[in-house]
Amino acid sequence: MGEAIEIGPGDVLVAGYDAINSVLRDPGFRVSDESSFDKDLPGWRADPVFIQGADWILSLNAPRHSRIRSLIARAFTARRIAGLEPAIAKMADDLLDAMADRGADSTAVEFMQPRRL
């Protein structure tokens, strides 16, 4: 079950898998992009964080989104993803083993902060 909530003129927040899936497949919906940032956040281009975020695929609309998505899709075939599984499983096992070692004496273990193995 999903929900759409108007959060401002022309801006809607969508919650729930089915609702989000429907929105993402509807070409009539657009994400906030450079043009909406220019309108709603004057001066955003002076902040490097916003500049970088504006180029993320999640902040792009067609046709730029479609072009970049097609390039990414070529790299993430089902076969290629399946080939990554052993390396990902090993990384997860190593991280869990390190966490278990750190908490072996029953002390709390912080798992949100990145830590190099």
N, C-alpha and C positions, 0 to 999 in steps of 0.2 A: 504494500500500500504506500503510495507516495503522496506528496503534497507540494503545491506551488504557492509561494507566499510573495506578494508584491512588496518589495523592500524600498521602492522609490519609483518615480516616474519612468516607466520603460524597463525597470530592473526587477527580475523575479528570481527568487531563491527556490530551487527545486530539491526536494528531499525524497529518498526512497528509490530503490533500484529500478523499478518499472517506470516511474516517472522520469528519472534521469535518462534511462535508455531511450525512452520515447523522444525526449527533447534532443538528445544527441543525434538522433536519426532524422530529425526534422530540419530541412535546410532553411526554414523560416526563422529559426532561432539562431542567435549570434552570441558569442562570448564578449565580455568587455575586452576591447582591443585598443590600439593606439588612438583611434579616432574618438572612442568614448573616454579614454584617459585625458585627451586634450580638452574635451568638453567639461569633464567632471573634476579633474585634478590639474588645474593649470600649474605649470612649473614642474611637472613630474619628470620631464626629461633632464632635469638638473641632478637627479638622484640615480647613481649607477645601479642600485638595486632594482629600481623600476625599469631602467633601460634594459637590463638583462632579462627581467621577468616578461617584458613585452615581446621578447623573441622566443619564449617557450612555446612549444606546440599547443599547450593548453590555452594560450592567450592569442591564438591566431584563428582567423576565420578564413573561409574559402576566398580566393583560390590558394593562398599561401599554405594554409593548413593541409589542404588536399595534396599539394605537391610534396610537402615534407613528409606527410603520412605515407605516401606511396614509396618514398625512398626508405623510410624506416621499415615498412612492411616487408621489403625485400630482404632485409637483414634478419628479420624475426620469423622465419618460416617454422612450421611445426617440427621439421627435422632438426633445424639448428637449435631450437629451444630444448628439444629432447636431448640433444648432445651436450647441453649445458648442465643437465640434471646431476651427473656425478660430481662435478666441481661445486655446484651449489650445495649439494648434500654434504660434501666434505667440509665446506666452510661453515655450514650450520652445525655440524657435529663438533668441529673445533671450537666454535664459539660457546656451544653448550657445555663442552668439557671444561673450558676455561672458567665458565661461570660456576660450574659444580666445584671445581678446585678452589675458587675464591670463597665459596660459601661452605666449604667442607667442615668448618668449625662452627656451623650454625649461625654465623653472622649474616646480616642482610647483604644482598648483592645488588648493586646498582647496575641495571642493564640498559638504561636509556642513554648513558654517555658512551660514545665510541671509545673503544680501548683496543690498542694494537696487541695482537697476540705475540 
